[in-house]
Amino acid sequence: MHDVAAAWRAFTEFLALPVDGLEPVEHHADGFMVQWGRYSWNDGLPSVTFTREFAVDVRDTWTADEAWYQPEIWQVNLDMVFPDTPELAGLGGPGQGATGLDFSAPGPDRDRAVRAVEQRLAQHPALRTAWASNPTRSSVALDDAG
């Protein structure tokens, strides 16, 4: 992946797709966020991650006491790592951050939430620089976040 803006467009298209097999909406079953910073798993280099999180209904496979039932939490992450340049210095230390998970349902509510995230990200100078930069590496992962 070499184009952050194109990756964002693909991610927002992915966010618009409804997913079957999730917990009921009131359980925050489908959310998204953007995270940025310098993390040990990225060798301390500046990174930006797009995440979609799902609470998967696993009642059919649950073997423990029903009173203790918990859905499985899974995340799909696109992690982009950038070169360590002065322009991206703001993505480390106090510049680390996240938008927080937004659980707006796909459709008009999700579209409004995506626009609000875009406006917030546009306020951050280092994130604007990252958006116009080419990552040195990227990866997509499906992780058990439970």
CORGIKA-V399744 format. One record per residue. N is the residue number from 0. RES is the residue in one small letter. PSI is psi in radians with two decimals (999 if undefined). OMEGA is omega in degrees with one decimal (999 if undefined). Layout:
n: [N N]
res: [RES RES]
psi: [PSI PSI]
omega: [OMEGA OMEGA]
This chain:
n: [0 1 2 3 4 5 6 7 8 9 10 11 12 13 14 15 16 17 18 19 20 21 22 23 24 25 26 27 28 29 30 31 32 33 34 35 36 37 38 39 40 41 42 43 44 45 46 47 48 49 50 51 52 53 54 55 56 57 58 59 60 61 62 63 64 65 66 67 68 69 70 71 72 73 74 75 76 77 78 79 80 81 82 83 84 85 86 87 88 89 90 91 92 93 94 95 96 97 98 99 100 101 102 103 104 105 106 107 108 109 110 111 112 113 114 115 116 117 118 119 120 121 122 123 124 125 126 127 128 129 130 131 132 133 134 135 136 137 138 139 140 141 142 143 144 145]
res: [m h d v a a a w r a f t e f l a l p v d g l e p v e h h a d g f m v q w g r y s w n d g l p s v t f t r e f a v d v r d t w t a d e a w y q p e i w q v n l d m v f p d t p e l a g l g g p g q g a t g l d f s a p g p d r d r a v r a v e q r l a q h p a l r t a w a s n p t r s s v a l d d a g]
psi: [2.18 -0.01 1.82 -0.72 -0.72 -0.67 -0.70 -0.76 -0.77 -0.71 -0.76 -0.56 -0.72 -0.70 -0.47 -0.26 2.21 2.66 2.29 2.75 0.27 2.90 2.80 2.65 -0.66 -0.16 0.31 1.09 -0.31 1.89 2.99 2.78 2.89 2.36 2.62 2.68 -2.85 2.07 2.66 -0.64 -0.18 0.48 0.47 0.17 2.73 2.42 2.73 2.34 2.28 2.24 2.37 2.27 2.43 2.44 1.87 2.28 1.97 0.44 -0.60 -0.38 -0.01 2.24 -0.20 3.12 2.23 -0.51 -0.38 0.18 2.37 2.40 2.83 2.40 2.14 2.56 2.42 2.12 2.35 1.97 2.18 2.23 2.36 2.80 2.71 1.55 2.74 -0.59 -0.42 0.18 -0.51 -0.04 0.26 2.88 -2.14 -0.27 -0.14 2.55 -3.08 2.70 -0.24 2.69 2.30 2.24 0.46 2.42 2.52 2.43 -2.68 -0.67 -0.75 -0.70 -0.74 -0.71 -0.71 -0.78 -0.69 -0.70 -0.77 -0.75 -0.71 -0.79 -0.62 -0.32 -0.24 1.94 -0.76 -0.59 -0.65 -0.71 -0.77 -0.72 -0.57 0.01 2.91 2.14 2.59 -0.43 2.79 2.77 2.66 2.32 2.58 2.01 2.50 1.95 0.15 999]
omega: [-176.9 -175.2 -175.7 -179.8 177.8 177.5 178.3 178.9 178.3 179.6 -179.2 173.2 176.2 179.0 -177.9 -177.5 174.0 -178.6 177.6 173.7 179.5 174.2 174.9 -174.3 -176.5 179.1 -178.8 -172.4 -173.1 -177.9 177.4 175.3 171.8 178.4 177.8 178.8 177.6 -173.3 -178.2 -178.4 173.6 177.9 178.9 179.3 178.1 179.8 174.6 -178.4 172.2 -175.8 167.1 -175.7 179.9 168.2 -172.7 178.3 -178.9 -179.0 -179.1 -177.9 -175.6 -178.8 -179.4 178.4 -179.5 -179.9 -177.7 -177.2 172.6 175.2 172.6 178.7 -179.9 176.9 168.7 -175.9 165.9 -178.0 179.2 -177.2 -173.3 175.3 -178.8 -178.8 177.6 -178.7 -179.4 179.9 -179.3 177.5 179.3 177.8 -179.1 179.1 177.7 179.4 178.8 177.7 -172.4 -179.2 174.0 -176.3 176.0 -179.7 174.3 -175.5 -176.4 179.8 178.7 179.2 178.0 179.6 178.1 178.5 178.6 177.4 178.3 178.8 179.1 -178.7 -179.9 178.9 -173.9 -175.7 -178.2 177.0 175.2 178.0 179.3 -178.9 -178.2 -177.2 174.2 175.9 175.4 175.4 177.4 176.8 174.2 -178.8 168.9 -174.3 170.4 -176.1 -176.0 999]
